[in-house]
Amino acid sequence: MQTLTVGLGERSYPIHIGSGLLGQAELLRAHLPRKRAAIITNTTVAPLYLAQLQATLQALGVSSVPVILPDGESFKNADTLNHIYDALLENRCERTTPLIALGGGVIGDMTGFAAATYLRGVPFIQIPTTLLAQVDSSVGGKTGINHPLGKNMIGAFYQPRLVLADTDTLHTLPDNELAAGMAEVIKYGLIRDLPFLGWLEQNVEKLMARDTAALQYAIARSCQNKAEVVAADERESGERALLNLGHTFGHAIESGMGYGKWLHGEGVAAGTLMAADLSQRLGWIAGDDVARVRRLLQHAQLPVVAPDLGVEKYLDLMGLDKKVEGGKIRFVLLKQLGQAVVEGNIPQALLQQTLEACVHG
């Protein structure tokens, strides 16, 4: 097991990464002050891991209230959030009752937002079961739900007390979900960790074959990058925005296609290539760099061609992005591989060229 720390003063917390962690009660003991916890999960994860987590809690003398939600991005909304509140209220969950998120990014985001808002804030533990959640969404305290007009538009910054990333849960992950997580892993190499990018190019086949040692290394390296950024800029006033490489385009793809049609990581992958293409048009990176990004995404079995929503639709959806400032869409782009910047002064003609080029491959 490896343990990293997200350094946020009194609100610092550990990230444990390793095999068989779901059964290790001692990792949870300090974060369960009372004899009761609520487990928020979904219909896919519950049959696989709920009983195991409940048994681990029982070993600590902690009873659990399971809340099982429908699975998928299309359910990451206010209606589903209310199901969580209903269950917490019906079971008389108190301010000291921790909410444990057992699932992927959707479960983690919704559980975190419920924890931030139920009784004005209750403890929150992340047990991510997808690669994407283990390397990205479970760390850093971004929580929220989608709105029909935009992804993650309603939410709060609310840090967990603990992140428990059990690599064994990745063995039951569908291939497309594993690939989707790789989009966020690759992101760290592109924005701030060039040596990691090189390592990924050398080891992508091992990762896709679910080699345990390779996965644990990639998860730990990704979490280390994320932890450093969050510690420096918790509320995304500066450097943390760089973690959104590909996300402005990717969120437009997700909402434009209808939530759930494209996985988040698939949208981010296509969006990352669009960001690389735009970076090249600005004269910052070379065609060989763009080809390198495309090749790695393809080896990770990710889409490199965006859906053709039409230029106007893309511009309209991206205009709802959280990074819009002063009416200008701000993009995370690449000054060079391993160095990202946020840029709002993009010539419209270049953006249009990227939007037209990237939907045709």
C-alpha positions as CSV (number, residue, x, y, z in Angstrom):
1,M,0.0,0.0,0.0
2,Q,1.1,3.6,-0.8
3,T,-0.2,6.6,1.2
4,L,-0.1,10.1,-0.1
5,T,-1.4,13.2,1.6
6,V,-3.4,16.1,0.2
7,G,-1.9,19.0,2.2
8,L,-4.7,21.4,3.3
9,G,-3.7,22.3,6.8
10,E,-6.2,21.1,9.3
11,R,-8.3,19.6,6.5
12,S,-5.4,17.5,5.1
13,Y,-6.3,13.9,4.3
14,P,-4.6,10.6,3.2
15,I,-5.0,8.8,-0.1
16,H,-4.4,5.1,0.4
17,I,-3.7,3.1,-2.8
18,G,-3.2,-0.6,-2.9
19,S,-4.7,-4.1,-3.3
20,G,-7.3,-5.5,-0.8
21,L,-7.9,-2.2,1.0
22,L,-11.7,-2.7,1.2
23,G,-11.2,-5.3,3.8
24,Q,-8.8,-3.3,6.0
25,A,-11.0,-2.0,8.7
26,E,-8.1,-0.1,10.5
27,L,-7.8,2.3,7.6
28,L,-11.4,3.5,8.2
29,R,-11.4,3.3,12.0
30,A,-10.2,6.9,12.7
31,H,-12.8,8.3,10.3
32,L,-15.8,6.7,11.8
33,P,-16.5,8.6,15.1
34,R,-19.9,7.0,15.6
35,K,-21.4,3.6,15.2
36,R,-23.2,4.4,12.0
37,A,-22.4,5.3,8.4
38,A,-24.4,5.7,5.2
39,I,-23.0,4.0,2.1
40,I,-24.0,5.7,-1.2
41,T,-23.5,3.3,-4.2
42,N,-25.3,2.3,-7.4
43,T,-26.9,-0.8,-8.9
44,T,-23.7,-1.8,-10.7
45,V,-21.3,-1.5,-7.8
46,A,-23.6,-2.7,-5.0
47,P,-23.7,-6.4,-6.0
48,L,-19.9,-6.4,-6.3
49,Y,-18.6,-4.6,-3.3
50,L,-21.4,-3.4,-0.9
51,A,-21.5,-6.6,1.2
52,Q,-17.7,-6.5,1.6
53,L,-17.6,-2.9,2.8
54,Q,-20.6,-3.6,5.2
55,A,-18.7,-6.5,6.7
56,T,-15.6,-4.3,7.1
57,L,-17.7,-1.7,8.9
58,Q,-19.4,-4.4,11.0
59,A,-15.9,-5.5,12.2
60,L,-15.6,-2.0,13.7
61,G,-19.0,-2.3,15.3
62,V,-20.4,0.2,12.7
63,S,-23.8,-0.4,11.2
64,S,-24.5,1.0,7.7
65,V,-27.4,2.5,5.8
66,P,-27.1,1.5,2.2
67,V,-28.4,4.0,-0.4
68,I,-28.4,2.4,-3.9
69,L,-28.9,4.7,-6.8
70,P,-29.4,4.1,-10.5
71,D,-26.1,3.9,-12.5
72,G,-24.9,6.4,-15.1
73,E,-24.2,10.0,-15.8
74,S,-27.8,10.6,-16.9
75,F,-28.8,10.2,-13.2
76,K,-26.3,12.8,-11.9
77,N,-29.0,15.3,-11.2
78,A,-31.2,17.0,-8.6
79,D,-33.8,14.2,-8.6
80,T,-31.2,11.6,-7.7
81,L,-29.6,13.9,-5.1
82,N,-33.0,14.1,-3.4
83,H,-33.1,10.3,-3.2
84,I,-30.0,10.6,-1.1
85,Y,-31.5,13.3,1.2
86,D,-34.7,11.2,1.5
87,A,-32.8,8.1,2.7
88,L,-30.6,10.1,5.1
89,L,-33.7,11.8,6.6
90,E,-35.8,8.7,6.8
91,N,-32.9,6.9,8.6
92,R,-32.4,9.9,10.9
93,C,-28.8,10.3,9.9
94,E,-27.1,12.9,12.1
95,R,-24.3,15.5,11.6
96,T,-21.8,12.9,12.8
97,T,-22.9,10.2,10.3
98,P,-20.3,9.9,7.6
99,L,-21.4,9.4,4.0
100,I,-19.2,6.9,2.2
101,A,-19.1,7.1,-1.6
102,L,-18.6,3.6,-3.1
103,G,-18.4,3.9,-6.8
104,G,-17.1,5.9,-9.7
105,G,-17.0,9.6,-10.4
106,V,-20.8,10.1,-10.5
107,I,-21.3,8.5,-7.1
108,G,-18.3,10.4,-5.6
109,D,-19.5,13.8,-7.0
110,M,-23.1,13.3,-5.8
111,T,-22.2,11.9,-2.4
112,G,-19.8,14.7,-1.8
113,F,-22.4,17.3,-2.7
114,A,-24.9,15.6,-0.5
115,A,-22.3,15.6,2.4
116,A,-21.6,19.3,1.8
117,T,-25.2,20.2,2.0
118,Y,-27.0,17.7,4.3
119,L,-27.3,19.3,7.7
120,R,-24.9,22.0,6.3
121,G,-22.1,19.5,6.2
122,V,-21.4,15.9,7.4
123,P,-18.1,13.8,7.1
124,F,-17.4,12.3,3.8
125,I,-15.2,9.3,2.7
126,Q,-14.3,8.4,-0.9
127,I,-13.9,4.7,-1.9
128,P,-13.5,5.1,-5.7
129,T,-14.0,1.9,-7.8
130,T,-13.2,3.2,-11.3
131,L,-9.8,4.2,-12.7
132,L,-11.1,7.7,-13.5
133,A,-12.3,8.2,-9.9
134,Q,-9.1,6.8,-8.4
135,V,-6.8,9.1,-10.3
136,D,-8.9,12.2,-10.5
137,S,-12.5,12.8,-9.3
138,S,-12.1,11.3,-5.8
139,V,-9.2,13.7,-4.9
140,G,-9.6,17.4,-4.4
141,G,-13.1,18.0,-3.1
142,K,-14.9,19.0,-6.3
143,T,-18.5,17.8,-5.8
144,G,-21.7,18.5,-7.8
145,I,-24.5,17.5,-10.1
146,N,-25.3,18.2,-13.7
147,H,-27.9,20.6,-15.0
148,P,-29.7,20.1,-18.3
149,L,-27.8,23.2,-19.6
150,G,-24.3,22.2,-18.4
151,K,-22.2,19.6,-16.7
152,N,-21.2,20.0,-13.0
153,M,-22.8,23.5,-12.9
154,I,-24.2,23.0,-9.4
155,G,-21.8,21.9,-6.7
156,A,-19.4,22.8,-3.9
157,F,-15.8,22.4,-2.9
158,Y,-15.9,19.9,-0.1
159,Q,-13.0,17.8,0.9
160,P,-13.2,14.1,1.9
161,R,-11.7,12.9,5.2
162,L,-10.1,9.9,3.4
163,V,-9.6,8.4,-0.1
164,L,-9.3,4.6,-0.2
165,A,-8.4,3.4,-3.7
166,D,-8.5,-0.4,-3.8
167,T,-6.9,-1.5,-7.1
168,D,-8.7,-4.8,-6.9
169,T,-12.0,-3.1,-7.8
170,L,-10.5,-2.3,-11.3
171,H,-10.6,-6.1,-12.2
172,T,-14.4,-5.8,-12.6
173,L,-14.3,-2.6,-14.6
174,P,-15.5,-2.8,-18.2
175,D,-12.9,-2.1,-20.8
176,N,-14.4,1.2,-21.9
177,E,-14.4,2.4,-18.3
178,L,-10.8,1.5,-17.9
179,A,-10.0,3.4,-21.1
180,A,-12.0,6.4,-19.9
181,G,-9.9,6.6,-16.8
182,M,-6.7,6.6,-18.9
183,A,-7.8,10.0,-20.4
184,E,-7.3,11.6,-17.0
185,V,-4.0,9.8,-16.4
186,I,-2.6,11.0,-19.7
187,K,-3.7,14.5,-18.8
188,Y,-1.2,14.7,-15.9
189,G,1.7,13.9,-18.2
190,L,0.6,16.5,-20.8
191,I,0.0,19.4,-18.4
192,R,2.9,19.1,-15.9
193,D,4.8,15.8,-15.8
194,L,6.6,15.1,-19.0
195,P,8.6,12.2,-17.6
196,F,5.3,10.5,-16.7
197,L,4.1,11.1,-20.3
198,G,7.1,9.2,-21.5
199,W,6.5,6.4,-19.0
200,L,2.9,6.1,-20.2
201,E,4.0,5.8,-23.8
202,Q,6.3,2.9,-22.7
203,N,3.7,1.2,-20.5
204,V,0.2,1.9,-22.0
205,E,-0.2,-1.7,-23.1
206,K,0.6,-3.0,-19.6
207,L,-2.0,-0.6,-18.2
208,M,-4.7,-1.7,-20.7
209,A,-3.9,-5.3,-19.8
210,R,-4.5,-4.4,-16.1
211,D,-1.0,-5.1,-14.9
212,T,-1.3,-4.5,-11.1
213,A,2.1,-2.9,-10.6
214,A,1.7,-0.6,-13.6
215,L,-1.8,0.4,-12.5
216,Q,-0.7,1.2,-8.9
217,Y,2.2,3.3,-10.2
218,A,0.0,5.2,-12.6
219,I,-2.6,5.8,-9.9
220,A,-0.1,7.0,-7.3
221,R,1.7,9.3,-9.8
222,S,-1.6,10.8,-10.9
223,C,-2.8,11.3,-7.4
224,Q,0.6,12.9,-6.4
225,N,0.2,15.4,-9.3
226,K,-3.4,16.1,-8.3
227,A,-2.6,16.5,-4.6
228,E,0.2,19.0,-5.3
229,V,-2.1,21.1,-7.5
230,V,-5.0,21.0,-5.0
231,A,-2.7,21.9,-2.1
232,A,-1.5,25.0,-4.0
233,D,-4.9,26.1,-5.4
234,E,-7.9,24.4,-3.7
235,R,-10.6,26.6,-5.2
236,E,-9.3,26.8,-8.8
237,S,-8.3,30.5,-8.8
238,G,-5.1,29.7,-10.7
239,E,-3.1,26.5,-11.3
240,R,-5.9,24.0,-10.6
241,A,-7.7,25.2,-13.8
242,L,-4.9,23.4,-15.7
243,L,-6.4,20.1,-14.6
244,N,-9.3,20.8,-17.1
245,L,-7.2,20.1,-20.2
246,G,-9.7,18.8,-22.8
247,H,-12.6,19.4,-20.5
248,T,-14.1,22.5,-22.1
249,F,-14.5,20.6,-25.4
250,G,-15.2,17.4,-23.6
251,H,-18.1,18.7,-21.4
252,A,-19.6,20.2,-24.6
253,I,-19.5,16.7,-26.2
254,E,-21.1,15.1,-23.1
255,S,-24.0,17.5,-22.8
256,G,-24.4,18.0,-26.6
257,M,-24.7,14.2,-27.1
258,G,-26.9,13.7,-24.0
259,Y,-25.4,12.7,-20.7
260,G,-24.2,9.1,-20.7
261,K,-23.9,8.7,-24.5
262,W,-20.2,9.5,-24.2
263,L,-18.3,8.6,-21.0
264,H,-16.6,11.5,-19.3
265,G,-13.2,10.2,-20.1
266,E,-14.1,9.6,-23.8
267,G,-15.2,13.3,-24.0
268,V,-12.0,14.4,-22.3
269,A,-9.9,12.3,-24.7
270,A,-11.5,13.8,-27.9
271,G,-11.4,17.2,-26.2
272,T,-7.7,16.8,-25.3
273,L,-6.9,16.2,-29.0
274,M,-8.9,19.3,-29.9
275,A,-6.9,21.3,-27.3
276,A,-3.7,20.0,-28.9
277,D,-4.9,20.8,-32.4
278,L,-5.7,24.4,-31.3
279,S,-2.3,24.7,-29.5
280,Q,-0.6,23.8,-32.8
281,R,-2.7,26.3,-34.7
282,L,-1.5,29.0,-32.2
283,G,2.1,28.0,-33.1
284,W,2.9,26.6,-29.6
285,I,3.4,22.9,-30.3
286,A,4.4,21.0,-33.5
287,G,2.5,18.6,-35.6
288,D,4.7,15.8,-34.3
289,D,3.5,16.7,-30.8
290,V,-0.1,16.5,-31.8
291,A,0.6,13.1,-33.5
292,R,2.2,11.9,-30.2
293,V,-0.9,12.9,-28.2
294,R,-3.2,11.2,-30.8
295,R,-1.1,8.0,-30.8
296,L,-1.1,7.6,-27.0
297,L,-4.9,8.2,-26.8
298,Q,-5.4,5.6,-29.5
299,H,-3.2,3.1,-27.7
300,A,-5.4,3.7,-24.7
301,Q,-8.4,2.8,-26.8
302,L,-9.8,6.3,-26.6
303,P,-11.7,8.3,-29.3
304,V,-9.7,10.8,-31.2
305,V,-12.5,12.1,-33.4
306,A,-15.1,14.3,-31.9
307,P,-18.8,14.1,-32.7
308,D,-20.0,16.6,-35.3
309,L,-22.4,18.8,-33.2
310,G,-21.8,21.8,-35.5
311,V,-19.6,24.7,-34.8
312,E,-22.4,26.9,-33.4
313,K,-23.6,24.2,-31.0
314,Y,-20.0,23.7,-29.7
315,L,-19.6,27.4,-29.2
316,D,-22.9,27.7,-27.5
317,L,-22.2,24.8,-25.1
318,M,-18.7,25.9,-24.4
319,G,-20.0,29.4,-23.5
320,L,-21.6,27.7,-20.5
321,D,-18.3,26.4,-19.2
322,K,-17.3,27.3,-15.6
323,K,-14.0,28.9,-16.8
324,V,-15.8,31.5,-19.0
325,E,-14.7,34.9,-17.7
326,G,-15.8,38.3,-19.0
327,G,-17.8,36.5,-21.7
328,K,-14.7,34.8,-23.1
329,I,-14.3,31.1,-23.3
330,R,-11.0,30.2,-21.6
331,F,-9.2,27.0,-22.8
332,V,-6.5,24.9,-21.2
333,L,-3.9,24.6,-24.0
334,L,-0.4,23.3,-24.3
335,K,2.6,25.7,-24.6
336,Q,4.6,22.5,-25.0
337,L,4.1,18.9,-23.9
338,G,4.4,18.9,-20.1
339,Q,3.4,22.6,-19.8
340,A,-0.2,23.9,-19.9
341,V,-1.7,27.4,-19.8
342,V,-5.2,28.9,-19.6
343,E,-5.8,31.2,-22.5
344,G,-8.9,33.3,-23.2
345,N,-7.8,35.3,-26.3
346,I,-8.3,32.7,-29.0
347,P,-8.8,34.0,-32.5
348,Q,-12.3,32.9,-33.6
349,A,-11.0,31.7,-36.9
350,L,-8.5,29.3,-35.3
351,L,-11.1,27.9,-32.9
352,Q,-13.5,27.4,-35.8
353,Q,-10.8,25.5,-37.8
354,T,-10.2,23.2,-34.8
355,L,-13.9,22.5,-34.4
356,E,-14.2,21.7,-38.1
357,A,-11.0,19.6,-38.3
358,C,-11.4,17.5,-35.2
359,V,-14.9,16.1,-36.1
360,H,-13.5,14.6,-39.3
361,G,-10.4,12.9,-37.9
